[in-house]
Structures are given as structure tokens and as C-alpha cells.
Amino acid sequence: MGKVDLPAFLGGRLRHAGNTLAEACEKMPDDRCAWNPIVEGNKGRDALDQALECAYLNGYGAGAFRDGVMPAFDASDYKSRQDAHRSPKQAIPWLREATEYLAGVVEACTEEKLATTVTNPFTKKECSLADFADFLYWNTVYHEGQVNYIQVLYGDMS
């Protein structure tokens, strides 16, 4: 059995997850993409917000793979970039672009670079860059599931 090309595998998984999330958002009417489900008075996150999070984090995370160090996370930049892309016509292309960029820089890494230790700014735990790629993959897949659930809430069972 042949050896698995880890950078290619991780990049492919990231690309697939981002594209699947983008497709889930694309099939939603614009008014539903920005619709917040409310349960027992609690306002849930809309699909657009979740796509924006993944777009930002995938672009942000790409810097770690490109440079081999975790960039500082800037919450005000996160908010301003989300606000600047707050429509499906802006958010979905941004998600696709950021995901493709992330996948490309991960695929360009060596296995040795993927073994570099960094601190995940969200969990505050040390991990390898390969683990951080998995974190970004997991985050995107998680949000795709949330978007799919929002679709079920408004009656889209497709």
C-alpha cells in the first residue's frame, strides 16, 4: 500500500468542506440565509454568519501554513471584515476564495512543516499545523451541519 500524501489529503478535505458549506448556503434564498431561528426566546446564528466565520478563519488560518507561525487574531478585523461581506453575494465568494487559498497553502507544505508546533488561538492549546488544519476542517464541517439544520427549520428537506 502506498504512502498517504498528508498535505494533499488535508488540502483536499479543507477544499471539500468549504465547497460543501458554500453549496449549502447557495441553495438558500437570500432572506433565509440571513434568517435567525428563535427558540424559546433565544436568537440562533444565521447561515450567513456561519459562512462568514469560516471565510474569515480559513483566510486567517492560511497565514499559519504560509508562514509557519500562527498570526495574531484581531477580533476587530474579524468583525469589520464580516460586516463588509454581510450578504450572500459577498460572503459565499469570499468563503470559496479563502478556502481555496487555505487548501493551496496547506498542499504546498511539507510534512515536516505540518509537524511545526503552534498554539491554537481558539483552544489555547499547543498543536501541530496538521492538527490546526483538522481544527479548521472540523469548524467548517460543523457549520455546514448548522446551516443544514437551519434549512430543515424553515422546511427545506432536500
N, C-alpha and C positions, 0 to 999 in steps of 0.2 A: 504494500500500500504506500502511496506517495505521501510526501510531506505537505501539510497544510500551509499555505502562504497566509500567515496571520494578518499582515497589513491589508492584503486584498480581501480577505474574509471580513475583517472589521469594517473596511470601507464599503463593501457591498451591503452589509447589514444596515449600516447607517443610511446609505442611499435608499435602500428599500423602505426602511421605516419612515424616512422623511417623505418619500413619494406617496406612501400609503396614507399618511396623515394629510398631505396636500389633497389627495384624491377624495378623502372623506369630507374635507371642507369644501372642495369644489362642487360636490353634488348637492350641497345645502343651498337653499335660497338665501340671498344676502340677508334678509331680515331674520332668518333663523340662525345664521352664522353668528350674529350678534345678539341672539336671544339668550336671556339668563333664566334658566329654570329656577323657580322659587318653591321650596318645600318647607312647610311649617314655618314660614316667615324668613327662612334663610335663603339668600340670593346665591345661587351657584355661579360658577365661572362659565362664560360663553365659549363657544368653539373658537371664535376669533382670538380671544385672549390666549387660549392654549396654543394655537398655531403661532401667535406672536412670540410666546415664550420660547418655543422650540426654534423658531427662526433666529432669535437673538442668541440663545445658548449655543446653537450649532455654530454660528459665526464666531462667537466669543471663544468657544472651545477649540476652534481651528487654530487659534493662536498658540495654544499649548503644544499642539503637534508640529506646527510650523517651526516654533522657536525652541521647543524642548523645555520650556518653563511655563508655569501657569500664570497667565496675565492677571493683574488685579481686577477684581469685579467692581464695577462702578454702577451702583443702584440708580443714580440719576441718569446716566447714559442709557441704562436699560429702560427706564420709564420714558425718556424722551424719544428713543428710537421706536418703542412700542406705539406711543402716541402718533408719531409721524407715519406709521404704517397701518393705522386702525381702520382698514376697510378690506374686504376680501380681495379686491382688485390690486391692493398693495401688499397685503400680508402673505398671500399664497405664493406669488412670485418670489418674495423675499425668503420665505421658507425653502422653496426649491433651490434658490441660489445659494443660500447659506449651507444647506445640506450638501449640495454638490461640492462646494468648496471644502467643507469638512471631510467628506468622503475622499476627495482628491489628496488632501494633505495627509490623511491617515494612510492611504495607499502608498504614498511616497516615503513613508517612514521605514526605517529598518526595524527588524525585530529587536535589536539592541536599543534603539531609541524608544520603542514601545515599552521597554523594561525600565525606563527612567522613572524615578520616584518623584511624585509631585504631591501637593496637598490639595485635595478636592475642596474648593471654597464653599461648597454647599453642605457637605457632610463633616468638614473639618478634619477628615481622616487622610492619612498618607495612603497613596495607592500608586500603581504603575500607570503610565499613559494608556496602556491597553485596558486597564480597569476603568479609566476615565472614559475611554471610548464606549465601553459597555454601559457606563452610567448615562452617557448621552443617548445611546441606543434605547436603553430602558425608559428614560424620560420621554422620548418621542413615542415609543410604543404605548406607554401608559396614557399619554394624552390622546393618541388615536382611539384608544378604548373609551376614553371620556367623551370624545366627540361622537363616537358611535352610540353611546348611551343617550346623549342629548338628542340624537336623531330619533331614537326609539321613543323618547319622552314626547316629541311632537308628532309621532305617528308614522315615521318613516321606518318601515320594517324591511327595506331592501338590503 
